[in-house]
């Protein structure tokens, strides 16, 4: 049996947007498996995303994260040309 690889990640701020979220602030409490898979591939320098298909991942939290509220300004443009004077307000 192969020994499991255990990694501890500590990040000050992160968000993992829910795929079908209608609201901006909806986020998963932990990264989705595909995100973790991509991080692991980047960690080892693997460029072939299919090389380790079928790998089993277990994601756990040691504690509940604190939640913050980030306010963002939404901008709507009246003209598709961003240099148009109507878009400067």
N, C-alpha and C positions, 0 to 999 in steps of 0.2 A: 504494500500500500504506500502510495506517495504521501509524504507529509504535507499538510496544508500550508499555504502561504498566508500569513496574517499581516495585514497592513493597518496601521492606525493613521487616519487623516484628521487633521485639525485645521480648519479654515475659519478666518474671522467673519466672512460674509459670503454667502452663496445662495443661489436660487436655482431650482430645477423646475422649470415651467411645465405645468401639466399639459399634455398634448392637446386635449380638447377643451381647455379652459376658456371661458368667455371673458373672464375678468383678468386684468393684468397681473394681480397679485397672487393668483393661485399657484402654489408650488408643492411639489412632493416633499415629504420630510427627509427623504434620503435620495441619493441619485438613482435614476433608473438603471437597470442592469446593463443596457446598451452603453450608457455613459461610463459606468465602471469598467466595462470591457474595453472601451476606447482608451480610458486612462491607463489601464494595464498594458495595452499594446504600445502606447506612447512611452510608458516607463521602460519597457525592454527594447524599444526601438524597432518594433515589428511594423512593416509596411503592408503586409498582406493581411487584410482584415479577416480572411476566411481560414487562415492557417490553424487557428485554435477554436474553430466552430465546435460547439458541443461542450465547451468547458462549463463546469458547474460553479456558480457564484453564490455566496451567502453574504447578505448585507445586513449589518446589525448596528444599532446605536448604543453607545455606552450610557448616554444620558439624553434627556429631551433638550433640544436646542431652544434658545431664547428666540422669540419671534420679534421682528421689527417691522415697521411700516414705512415703506418708501413711497413718497409722493412724487409723481412724475407729471410733467406738463405735456398734455397732448396737443399737437398742432394739426390743424386742418388747413390745407391749401386750396384757395379758390381757383387756382390755375395750375395745370400740370407743369408749366414752365416755371421752375423755382426762382428764376431771375426776374420774373414778372413783378411789377410794382405792387400788385394786389397781394402778393405773398409775403411782403416785408413786415406786415403788422403783427 
